[in-house]
C-alpha cells in the first residue's frame, strides 16, 4: 500500500454507486408524487410585502438592500473563490486534511465568509418586516 493513501476496494465503490442511483431514483419518484409548495399565480395589482427571495438567495438580497453597489463585492468574492487554487502564494498540499497549516489563511477567510453569509441570511429571513425594515418581531 502506498504511504498516505487509503485502501479501497471495487466492491465498496459499487456499493456507493448503487446507493447513489437508488437515492436518485427515490428523489425523482418523490418529486413526481409530491406537489411543490408554490404560491398562487402572481397578481400584478397586489404585490406581497415584503417580497423575499428564496432562502439561499436571501443573503444577496440583504446585502443589495444596503446599497445597489454591493453586487460588485459579491461578484468579486465569487471570482476570488473560483480563482483561489491558482492565486500566487497558495501552496499545493499533497494530502487532504481539515484546516491544513499550509492553507490556514484561506481556511480562516472561507470560514469568515461563510459566517457572514449565514448571518445575512438569518437577518433577512427572520428580522425583515414590511418594506424590508428591520424588526425584532417577525
C-alpha positions, 0 to 999 in steps of 0.5 A, spaced: 500 500 500 502 506 498 504 511 504 498 516 505 493 513 501 487 509 503 485 502 501 479 501 497 476 496 494 471 495 487 466 492 491 465 498 496 465 503 490 459 499 487 456 499 493 456 507 493 454 507 486 448 503 487 446 507 493 447 513 489 442 511 483 437 508 488 437 515 492 436 518 485 431 514 483 427 515 490 428 523 489 425 523 482 419 518 484 418 523 490 418 529 486 413 526 481 408 524 487 409 530 491 406 537 489 411 543 490 409 548 495 408 554 490 404 560 491 398 562 487 399 565 480 402 572 481 397 578 481 400 584 478 395 589 482 397 586 489 404 585 490 406 581 497 410 585 502 415 584 503 417 580 497 423 575 499 427 571 495 428 564 496 432 562 502 439 561 499 438 567 495 436 571 501 443 573 503 444 577 496 438 580 497 440 583 504 446 585 502 443 589 495 438 592 500 444 596 503 446 599 497 445 597 489 453 597 489 454 591 493 453 586 487 460 588 485 463 585 492 459 579 491 461 578 484 468 579 486 468 574 492 465 569 487 471 570 482 476 570 488 473 563 490 473 560 483 480 563 482 483 561 489 487 554 487 491 558 482 492 565 486 500 566 487 502 564 494 497 558 495 501 552 496 499 545 493 498 540 499 499 533 497 494 530 502 487 532 504 486 534 511 481 539 515 484 546 516 491 544 513 497 549 516 499 550 509 492 553 507 490 556 514 489 563 511 484 561 506 481 556 511 480 562 516 477 567 510 472 561 507 470 560 514 469 568 515 465 568 509 461 563 510 459 566 517 457 572 514 453 569 509 449 565 514 448 571 518 445 575 512 441 570 511 438 569 518 437 577 518 433 577 512 429 571 513 427 572 520 428 580 522 425 583 515 418 586 516 414 590 511 418 594 506 424 590 508 425 594 515 428 591 520 424 588 526 425 584 532 418 581 531 417 577 525 
